[in-house]
């Protein structure tokens, strides 16, 4: 195992935004069988330590490549585009207004006659927006318009946060 390779190389995948999650998961299991620390329990301290490092690297790779946002950021980082983790924002006024509207809809879900249906509608809308942004990222990245692709990543953060909040509210509503 060579931790100087990027995650795509480690998993034997072509670098790109679209990833077959089933292939990724299968390759992950194969790699874990190779590098899992339990396989090195009877070896020397150095080999055990390296096994832990390799297994950690594989786990980080899986986490990164499975997540649409992390995968997009990683692809851009491989191209030399750095991100400020604290300042995920966008200057797209129309997008920000749309996000405010969606957040308002989310805050009003409990007051609806059928909160679950309202939440399902909002979730479907967020899913459509996510798909649009993923397509936009893919197109920008393929054109090597990395500044536009980075701007899309900022928007992806908004949508994935909204999806997380929708999931949290759904859990709360179902726990009644």
Beta strands, then each sheet from edge to edge (+ up, - down):
end
